[in-house]
Amino acid sequence: MPSPRRSVEGRPLGVSASSSSSSSPGSPAHGGGGGGSRFEFQSLLSSRATGVDPTCARLRASESPVHRRGSFPLAAAGPSQAPPPPLPEEDRMDLNPSFLGIALRSLLAIDLWLSKKLGVCAGESSSWGSVRPLMKLLEISGHGIPWLLGTLYCLCRSDSWAGREVLMNLLFALLLDLLLVALIKGLVRRRRPAHNQMDMFVTLSVDKYSFPSGHATRAALMSRFILNHLVLAIPLRVLVVLWAFVLGLSRVMLGRHNVTDVVFGFFLGYMQYSIVDYCWLSPHNAPVLFLLWSQR
């Protein structure tokens, strides 16, 4: 059975018309069916004018862009924002490090581990703490000040041109060594090992840095200089090489340097003698220097 026609408010049209005719006999709907049709038409017009239809309101609300999923009308309505600028090259995280960087970090870790293991004389309470005084005496034998003072004394006492020439170049080699080691230490600024005790013999400002080892450079330089310019027996030549090796090893055992500091120091001292030999001073290429010294 079909449902009776309903008005906009949800009530039966017949009931609405009858109730209207009974409540207000003087209204236009009281006269018959034509009045009910006119009342229905007026009700539809008034509902459309005021927008009270709940079905239409729900449809309009669902069609609004605010209720659509993933829509942001406020952001879309404004001006388009520019993408953020890229980070500078130094602030980016290197997610794919090079093979060279990995190899250098691995070598550095091995260097620190081996230096700590070999630092058996770093303190009195170390495993070889009783040998520490002997190692410190060996440390003085490779210091720059005794070598400089000894070279100057021998140069003043020398009475031959050949002896003065050798001693003059030895002094030049020592000064070159001090200059290059201080320059590299100031540039690299590598700290000494953490287990080191700063009780060294006559330190300067750059001696708080570790790379390279000045004792190792001086040991390699002096041993090569002596072997090339002094006539020594084979046992003495072996003793000179042994002194240079033990002096470099003592730097690690005392905790003064890492292994790479000593290795690079040996290489630098070896190359320093090549520079001295190439720039060898003699009365022929530096006559003024030898004349000034001979007048003293």
BALOBA-1460 file (C-alpha; in Angstrom, 3 decimals):
// residues 296
<rec num="1" residu="m" x="0.000" y="0.000" z="0.000"/>
<rec num="2" residu="p" x="1.621" y="3.314" z="-0.993"/>
<rec num="3" residu="s" x="2.526" y="5.667" z="1.825"/>
<rec num="4" residu="p" x="0.523" y="8.851" z="2.090"/>
<rec num="5" residu="r" x="2.191" y="11.978" z="0.753"/>
<rec num="6" residu="r" x="4.111" y="13.856" z="3.352"/>
<rec num="7" residu="s" x="4.957" y="17.488" z="3.658"/>
<rec num="8" residu="v" x="8.388" y="18.892" z="4.108"/>
<rec num="9" residu="e" x="8.139" y="18.705" z="7.910"/>
<rec num="10" residu="g" x="7.421" y="14.934" z="7.691"/>
<rec num="11" residu="r" x="3.711" y="15.050" z="8.578"/>
<rec num="12" residu="p" x="0.900" y="13.650" z="6.328"/>
<rec num="13" residu="l" x="-0.478" y="16.223" z="3.991"/>
<rec num="14" residu="g" x="-4.025" y="15.339" z="4.797"/>
<rec num="15" residu="v" x="-3.469" y="15.689" z="8.477"/>
<rec num="16" residu="s" x="-1.725" y="18.991" z="7.954"/>
<rec num="17" residu="a" x="-4.548" y="20.332" z="5.797"/>
<rec num="18" residu="s" x="-7.266" y="19.098" z="8.119"/>
<rec num="19" residu="s" x="-5.563" y="20.432" z="11.178"/>
<rec num="20" residu="s" x="-5.033" y="23.738" z="9.450"/>
<rec num="21" residu="s" x="-8.673" y="23.921" z="8.392"/>
<rec num="22" residu="s" x="-9.865" y="22.984" z="11.838"/>
<rec num="23" residu="s" x="-7.601" y="25.397" z="13.622"/>
<rec num="24" residu="s" x="-8.202" y="28.338" z="11.304"/>
<rec num="25" residu="p" x="-11.531" y="28.140" z="9.525"/>
<rec num="26" residu="g" x="-10.990" y="31.457" z="7.837"/>
<rec num="27" residu="s" x="-7.772" y="30.349" z="6.072"/>
<rec num="28" residu="p" x="-7.716" y="29.717" z="2.342"/>
<rec num="29" residu="a" x="-7.098" y="25.957" z="2.885"/>
<rec num="30" residu="h" x="-10.486" y="25.522" z="4.526"/>
<rec num="31" residu="g" x="-12.264" y="25.825" z="1.257"/>
<rec num="32" residu="g" x="-11.272" y="22.381" z="-0.227"/>
<rec num="33" residu="g" x="-8.470" y="20.436" z="-2.066"/>
<rec num="34" residu="g" x="-7.281" y="23.419" z="-4.099"/>
<rec num="35" residu="g" x="-6.355" y="25.210" z="-0.911"/>
<rec num="36" residu="g" x="-4.331" y="22.168" z="0.267"/>
<rec num="37" residu="s" x="-2.375" y="22.135" z="-3.002"/>
<rec num="38" residu="r" x="-1.616" y="25.782" z="-2.740"/>
<rec num="39" residu="f" x="-0.466" y="25.281" z="0.863"/>
<rec num="40" residu="e" x="1.836" y="22.436" z="-0.195"/>
<rec num="41" residu="f" x="3.343" y="24.525" z="-2.998"/>
<rec num="42" residu="q" x="3.948" y="27.427" z="-0.639"/>
<rec num="43" residu="s" x="5.590" y="25.117" z="1.910"/>
<rec num="44" residu="l" x="8.031" y="23.764" z="-0.695"/>
<rec num="45" residu="l" x="8.919" y="27.270" z="-1.803"/>
<rec num="46" residu="s" x="9.524" y="28.425" z="1.751"/>
<rec num="47" residu="s" x="11.702" y="25.384" z="2.538"/>
<rec num="48" residu="r" x="13.853" y="25.964" z="-0.563"/>
<rec num="49" residu="a" x="14.155" y="29.658" z="0.268"/>
<rec num="50" residu="t" x="15.272" y="29.036" z="3.851"/>
<rec num="51" residu="g" x="17.400" y="25.914" z="3.035"/>
<rec num="52" residu="v" x="16.013" y="23.728" z="5.811"/>
<rec num="53" residu="d" x="16.027" y="20.532" z="3.759"/>
<rec num="54" residu="p" x="18.348" y="18.209" z="5.800"/>
<rec num="55" residu="t" x="19.020" y="15.936" z="2.840"/>
<rec num="56" residu="c" x="20.273" y="18.780" z="0.681"/>
<rec num="57" residu="a" x="22.322" y="20.164" z="3.581"/>
<rec num="58" residu="r" x="24.064" y="16.828" z="4.062"/>
<rec num="59" residu="l" x="24.811" y="16.561" z="0.358"/>
<rec num="60" residu="r" x="26.266" y="20.044" z="0.255"/>
<rec num="61" residu="a" x="28.384" y="19.346" z="3.329"/>
<rec num="62" residu="s" x="29.762" y="16.142" z="1.843"/>
<rec num="63" residu="e" x="30.601" y="17.910" z="-1.417"/>
<rec num="64" residu="s" x="32.535" y="20.650" z="0.415"/>
<rec num="65" residu="p" x="36.286" y="20.495" z="-0.236"/>
<rec num="66" residu="v" x="36.926" y="20.762" z="3.495"/>
<rec num="67" residu="h" x="35.497" y="17.287" z="4.071"/>
<rec num="68" residu="r" x="37.341" y="15.611" z="1.217"/>
<rec num="69" residu="r" x="40.115" y="13.309" z="2.246"/>
<rec num="70" residu="g" x="43.591" y="14.739" z="1.768"/>
<rec num="71" residu="s" x="42.377" y="18.234" z="0.814"/>
<rec num="72" residu="f" x="43.741" y="21.339" z="2.542"/>
<rec num="73" residu="p" x="41.913" y="24.359" z="1.199"/>
<rec num="74" residu="l" x="43.799" y="26.813" z="3.408"/>
<rec num="75" residu="a" x="47.179" y="25.689" z="2.164"/>
<rec num="76" residu="a" x="45.953" y="25.500" z="-1.428"/>
<rec num="77" residu="a" x="44.395" y="28.943" z="-1.273"/>
<rec num="78" residu="g" x="47.642" y="30.613" z="-0.188"/>
<rec num="79" residu="p" x="50.699" y="31.234" z="-2.375"/>
<rec num="80" residu="s" x="52.804" y="28.197" z="-3.243"/>
<rec num="81" residu="q" x="55.770" y="27.770" z="-0.888"/>
<rec num="82" residu="a" x="59.237" y="27.382" z="-2.359"/>
<rec num="83" residu="p" x="61.142" y="24.146" z="-1.494"/>
<rec num="84" residu="p" x="63.768" y="24.479" z="1.256"/>
<rec num="85" residu="p" x="67.290" y="25.241" z="0.002"/>
<rec num="86" residu="p" x="69.691" y="22.277" z="-0.095"/>
<rec num="87" residu="l" x="72.150" y="21.841" z="2.743"/>
<rec num="88" residu="p" x="75.747" y="22.884" z="2.149"/>
<rec num="89" residu="e" x="78.202" y="20.170" z="1.242"/>
<rec num="90" residu="e" x="79.930" y="20.121" z="4.630"/>
<rec num="91" residu="d" x="76.634" y="19.666" z="6.535"/>
<rec num="92" residu="r" x="75.486" y="16.637" z="4.576"/>
<rec num="93" residu="m" x="75.840" y="13.205" z="6.112"/>
<rec num="94" residu="d" x="78.186" y="11.006" z="4.149"/>
<rec num="95" residu="l" x="76.168" y="7.803" z="3.854"/>
<rec num="96" residu="n" x="78.641" y="6.238" z="1.423"/>
<rec num="97" residu="p" x="82.171" y="6.869" z="2.731"/>
<rec num="98" residu="s" x="85.071" y="6.238" z="0.428"/>
<rec num="99" residu="f" x="87.389" y="3.277" z="0.707"/>
<rec num="100" residu="l" x="90.286" y="5.599" z="1.527"/>
<rec num="101" residu="g" x="88.401" y="7.103" z="4.487"/>
<rec num="102" residu="i" x="87.551" y="3.673" z="5.883"/>
<rec num="103" residu="a" x="91.160" y="2.525" z="5.480"/>
<rec num="104" residu="l" x="92.540" y="5.618" z="7.236"/>
<rec num="105" residu="r" x="90.107" y="5.241" z="10.156"/>
<rec num="106" residu="s" x="91.034" y="1.585" z="10.499"/>
<rec num="107" residu="l" x="94.753" y="2.375" z="10.494"/>
<rec num="108" residu="l" x="94.218" y="5.099" z="13.085"/>
<rec num="109" residu="a" x="92.354" y="2.694" z="15.355"/>
<rec num="110" residu="i" x="95.126" y="0.091" z="15.012"/>
<rec num="111" residu="d" x="97.736" y="2.787" z="15.704"/>
<rec num="112" residu="l" x="96.051" y="3.896" z="18.928"/>
<rec num="113" residu="w" x="95.543" y="0.320" z="20.115"/>
<rec num="114" residu="l" x="99.137" y="-0.719" z="19.386"/>
<rec num="115" residu="s" x="100.579" y="2.431" z="20.971"/>
<rec num="116" residu="k" x="98.645" y="1.787" z="24.161"/>
<rec num="117" residu="k" x="99.808" y="-1.840" z="24.253"/>
<rec num="118" residu="l" x="103.459" y="-0.834" z="23.782"/>
<rec num="119" residu="g" x="103.341" y="1.941" z="26.400"/>
<rec num="120" residu="v" x="104.744" y="-0.339" z="29.091"/>
<rec num="121" residu="c" x="106.921" y="2.409" z="30.634"/>
<rec num="122" residu="a" x="104.338" y="5.199" z="30.612"/>
<rec num="123" residu="g" x="104.227" y="5.333" z="34.407"/>
<rec num="124" residu="e" x="105.907" y="3.959" z="37.502"/>
<rec num="125" residu="s" x="102.984" y="1.600" z="38.028"/>
<rec num="126" residu="s" x="103.204" y="0.193" z="34.482"/>
<rec num="127" residu="s" x="104.335" y="-3.337" z="33.762"/>
<rec num="128" residu="w" x="107.864" y="-2.135" z="32.912"/>
<rec num="129" residu="g" x="107.852" y="0.852" z="35.238"/>
<rec num="130" residu="s" x="111.266" y="-0.062" z="36.683"/>
<rec num="131" residu="v" x="112.889" y="0.538" z="33.260"/>
<rec num="132" residu="r" x="111.446" y="4.046" z="32.995"/>
<rec num="133" residu="p" x="114.569" y="5.884" z="34.355"/>
<rec num="134" residu="l" x="116.738" y="4.170" z="31.753"/>
<rec num="135" residu="m" x="114.308" y="5.132" z="29.008"/>
<rec num="136" residu="k" x="114.318" y="8.750" z="30.172"/>
<rec num="137" residu="l" x="118.115" y="8.769" z="30.031"/>
<rec num="138" residu="l" x="117.902" y="7.476" z="26.472"/>
<rec num="139" residu="e" x="115.407" y="10.257" z="25.794"/>
<rec num="140" residu="i" x="117.983" y="12.886" z="26.744"/>
<rec num="141" residu="s" x="120.484" y="11.366" z="24.301"/>
<rec num="142" residu="g" x="118.127" y="12.205" z="21.438"/>
<rec num="143" residu="h" x="117.158" y="15.700" z="22.572"/>
<rec num="144" residu="g" x="118.026" y="18.627" z="20.336"/>
<rec num="145" residu="i" x="119.734" y="20.823" z="22.963"/>
<rec num="146" residu="p" x="122.632" y="18.436" z="23.776"/>
<rec num="147" residu="w" x="123.271" y="17.912" z="20.066"/>
<rec num="148" residu="l" x="123.261" y="21.663" z="19.361"/>
<rec num="149" residu="l" x="125.569" y="22.471" z="22.290"/>
<rec num="150" residu="g" x="127.944" y="19.651" z="21.406"/>
<rec num="151" residu="t" x="128.107" y="20.706" z="17.758"/>
<rec num="152" residu="l" x="128.815" y="24.345" z="18.655"/>
<rec num="153" residu="y" x="131.555" y="23.329" z="21.093"/>
<rec num="154" residu="c" x="133.273" y="21.075" z="18.567"/>
<rec num="155" residu="l" x="132.963" y="23.771" z="15.904"/>
<rec num="156" residu="c" x="134.692" y="26.261" z="18.142"/>
<rec num="157" residu="r" x="137.479" y="23.824" z="18.992"/>
<rec num="158" residu="s" x="138.035" y="22.639" z="15.430"/>
<rec num="159" residu="d" x="141.216" y="23.855" z="13.712"/>
<rec num="160" residu="s" x="140.832" y="22.264" z="10.282"/>
<rec num="161" residu="w" x="138.775" y="23.349" z="7.306"/>
<rec num="162" residu="a" x="137.486" y="19.827" z="6.687"/>
<rec num="163" residu="g" x="136.313" y="19.471" z="10.278"/>
<rec num="164" residu="r" x="134.655" y="22.882" z="10.198"/>
<rec num="165" residu="e" x="132.878" y="21.999" z="6.978"/>
<rec num="166" residu="v" x="131.422" y="18.813" z="8.436"/>
<rec num="167" residu="l" x="130.436" y="20.470" z="11.685"/>
<rec num="168" residu="m" x="128.920" y="23.453" z="9.888"/>
<rec num="169" residu="n" x="126.666" y="21.146" z="7.891"/>
<rec num="170" residu="l" x="125.822" y="19.186" z="11.037"/>
<rec num="171" residu="l" x="124.687" y="22.437" z="12.650"/>
<rec num="172" residu="f" x="122.674" y="23.244" z="9.538"/>
<rec num="173" residu="a" x="121.048" y="19.804" z="9.696"/>
<rec num="174" residu="l" x="120.076" y="20.210" z="13.354"/>
<rec num="175" residu="l" x="118.562" y="23.644" z="12.783"/>
<rec num="176" residu="l" x="116.649" y="22.342" z="9.751"/>
<rec num="177" residu="d" x="115.333" y="19.448" z="11.836"/>
<rec num="178" residu="l" x="114.098" y="21.708" z="14.611"/>
<rec num="179" residu="l" x="112.418" y="24.041" z="12.136"/>
<rec num="180" residu="l" x="110.622" y="21.340" z="10.123"/>
<rec num="181" residu="v" x="109.453" y="19.372" z="13.162"/>
<rec num="182" residu="a" x="108.091" y="22.491" z="14.863"/>
<rec num="183" residu="l" x="106.326" y="23.540" z="11.660"/>
<rec num="184" residu="i" x="104.645" y="20.161" z="11.114"/>
<rec num="185" residu="k" x="103.639" y="19.867" z="14.766"/>
<rec num="186" residu="g" x="102.039" y="23.296" z="14.631"/>
<rec num="187" residu="l" x="100.121" y="22.386" z="11.483"/>
<rec num="188" residu="v" x="98.940" y="18.895" z="12.428"/>
<rec num="189" residu="r" x="98.324" y="19.564" z="16.154"/>
<rec num="190" residu="r" x="97.928" y="15.923" z="17.116"/>
<rec num="191" residu="r" x="97.710" y="15.472" z="20.859"/>
<rec num="192" residu="r" x="100.065" y="13.165" z="22.693"/>
<rec num="193" residu="p" x="98.688" y="9.818" z="23.937"/>
<rec num="194" residu="a" x="96.382" y="9.986" z="26.924"/>
<rec num="195" residu="h" x="98.668" y="7.774" z="29.048"/>
<rec num="196" residu="n" x="101.651" y="10.123" z="28.606"/>
<rec num="197" residu="q" x="103.132" y="12.015" z="31.542"/>
<rec num="198" residu="m" x="104.394" y="15.497" z="30.686"/>
<rec num="199" residu="d" x="107.743" y="15.143" z="32.516"/>
<rec num="200" residu="m" x="109.941" y="15.570" z="29.451"/>
<rec num="201" residu="f" x="113.338" y="17.235" z="29.383"/>
<rec num="202" residu="v" x="113.193" y="20.946" z="28.372"/>
<rec num="203" residu="t" x="109.937" y="21.262" z="26.418"/>
<rec num="204" residu="l" x="108.771" y="24.099" z="24.181"/>
<rec num="205" residu="s" x="105.270" y="25.232" z="23.232"/>
<rec num="206" residu="v" x="104.989" y="22.866" z="20.254"/>
<rec num="207" residu="d" x="106.167" y="19.885" z="22.313"/>
<rec num="208" residu="k" x="102.642" y="19.350" z="23.596"/>
<rec num="209" residu="y" x="101.849" y="17.941" z="20.149"/>
<rec num="210" residu="s" x="102.810" y="14.464" z="19.075"/>
<rec num="211" residu="f" x="103.157" y="14.251" z="15.286"/>
<rec num="212" residu="p" x="105.918" y="13.746" z="14.249"/>
<rec num="213" residu="s" x="108.406" y="12.513" z="16.831"/>
<rec num="214" residu="g" x="111.338" y="14.932" z="16.987"/>
<rec num="215" residu="h" x="113.539" y="12.320" z="18.642"/>
<rec num="216" residu="a" x="112.848" y="9.876" z="15.807"/>
<rec num="217" residu="t" x="113.654" y="12.439" z="13.115"/>
<rec num="218" residu="r" x="116.847" y="13.398" z="14.913"/>
<rec num="219" residu="a" x="117.861" y="9.776" z="15.413"/>
<rec num="220" residu="a" x="117.452" y="8.972" z="11.708"/>
<rec num="221" residu="l" x="119.193" y="12.212" z="10.666"/>
<rec num="222" residu="m" x="122.169" y="11.837" z="13.010"/>
<rec num="223" residu="s" x="122.699" y="8.148" z="12.331"/>
<rec num="224" residu="r" x="122.748" y="8.694" z="8.582"/>
<rec num="225" residu="f" x="125.023" y="11.723" z="8.929"/>
<rec num="226" residu="i" x="127.494" y="9.866" z="11.144"/>
<rec num="227" residu="l" x="127.564" y="6.774" z="8.937"/>
<rec num="228" residu="n" x="128.309" y="8.881" z="5.852"/>
<rec num="229" residu="h" x="130.925" y="11.269" z="7.255"/>
<rec num="230" residu="l" x="132.738" y="9.352" z="9.991"/>
<rec num="231" residu="v" x="134.989" y="6.392" z="9.440"/>
<rec num="232" residu="l" x="133.806" y="3.841" z="11.994"/>
<rec num="233" residu="a" x="134.345" y="0.159" z="12.529"/>
<rec num="234" residu="i" x="131.487" y="-2.194" z="11.773"/>
<rec num="235" residu="p" x="130.553" y="-2.759" z="15.454"/>
<rec num="236" residu="l" x="130.291" y="0.989" z="15.972"/>
<rec num="237" residu="r" x="128.185" y="1.372" z="12.866"/>
<rec num="238" residu="v" x="125.813" y="-1.332" z="14.126"/>
<rec num="239" residu="l" x="125.709" y="0.427" z="17.505"/>
<rec num="240" residu="v" x="124.702" y="3.715" z="15.849"/>
<rec num="241" residu="v" x="121.830" y="2.034" z="13.965"/>
<rec num="242" residu="l" x="120.760" y="0.198" z="17.134"/>
<rec num="243" residu="w" x="120.775" y="3.473" z="19.083"/>
<rec num="244" residu="a" x="118.462" y="5.106" z="16.546"/>
<rec num="245" residu="f" x="116.051" y="2.146" z="16.582"/>
<rec num="246" residu="v" x="115.918" y="1.855" z="20.384"/>
<rec num="247" residu="l" x="115.462" y="5.606" z="20.728"/>
<rec num="248" residu="g" x="112.416" y="5.512" z="18.452"/>
<rec num="249" residu="l" x="111.001" y="2.507" z="20.306"/>
<rec num="250" residu="s" x="111.498" y="4.228" z="23.667"/>
<rec num="251" residu="r" x="109.228" y="7.069" z="22.541"/>
<rec num="252" residu="v" x="106.335" y="4.629" z="22.273"/>
<rec num="253" residu="m" x="107.250" y="2.727" z="25.442"/>
<rec num="254" residu="l" x="107.303" y="5.958" z="27.462"/>
<rec num="255" residu="g" x="103.910" y="6.910" z="26.061"/>
<rec num="256" residu="r" x="105.285" y="10.065" z="24.438"/>
<rec num="257" residu="h" x="104.216" y="9.193" z="20.905"/>
<rec num="258" residu="n" x="102.079" y="6.859" z="18.859"/>
<rec num="259" residu="v" x="103.615" y="4.362" z="16.492"/>
<rec num="260" residu="t" x="102.818" y="6.422" z="13.394"/>
<rec num="261" residu="d" x="104.557" y="9.454" z="14.924"/>
<rec num="262" residu="v" x="107.802" y="7.513" z="15.211"/>
<rec num="263" residu="v" x="107.511" y="5.873" z="11.781"/>
<rec num="264" residu="f" x="106.941" y="9.209" z="10.067"/>
<rec num="265" residu="g" x="109.748" y="10.718" z="12.161"/>
<rec num="266" residu="f" x="112.197" y="8.136" z="10.836"/>
<rec num="267" residu="f" x="111.098" y="8.869" z="7.283"/>
<rec num="268" residu="l" x="111.350" y="12.637" z="7.773"/>
<rec num="269" residu="g" x="114.823" y="12.398" z="9.310"/>
<rec num="270" residu="y" x="116.016" y="10.225" z="6.441"/>
<rec num="271" residu="m" x="114.758" y="12.784" z="3.932"/>
<rec num="272" residu="q" x="116.284" y="15.657" z="5.881"/>
<rec num="273" residu="y" x="119.741" y="14.267" z="5.373"/>
<rec num="274" residu="s" x="119.038" y="14.115" z="1.629"/>
<rec num="275" residu="i" x="118.220" y="17.839" z="1.757"/>
<rec num="276" residu="v" x="121.403" y="18.587" z="3.698"/>
<rec num="277" residu="d" x="123.505" y="16.524" z="1.305"/>
<rec num="278" residu="y" x="121.959" y="18.326" z="-1.673"/>
<rec num="279" residu="c" x="122.555" y="21.769" z="-0.083"/>
<rec num="280" residu="w" x="125.975" y="20.897" z="1.307"/>
<rec num="281" residu="l" x="127.777" y="23.959" z="2.592"/>
<rec num="282" residu="s" x="131.414" y="24.361" z="1.643"/>
<rec num="283" residu="p" x="133.971" y="27.201" z="1.321"/>
<rec num="284" residu="h" x="133.197" y="27.237" z="-2.404"/>
<rec num="285" residu="n" x="129.428" y="27.852" z="-2.268"/>
<rec num="286" residu="a" x="129.312" y="29.673" z="1.114"/>
<rec num="287" residu="p" x="132.684" y="31.405" z="1.522"/>
<rec num="288" residu="v" x="131.325" y="34.303" z="3.560"/>
<rec num="289" residu="l" x="129.942" y="31.986" z="6.231"/>
<rec num="290" residu="f" x="133.247" y="30.153" z="6.641"/>
<rec num="291" residu="l" x="135.255" y="33.391" z="6.696"/>
<rec num="292" residu="l" x="133.073" y="34.840" z="9.415"/>
<rec num="293" residu="w" x="133.421" y="31.704" z="11.472"/>
<rec num="294" residu="s" x="137.206" y="31.516" z="10.981"/>
<rec num="295" residu="q" x="137.603" y="35.130" z="12.195"/>
<rec num="296" residu="r" x="135.990" y="34.193" z="15.492"/>
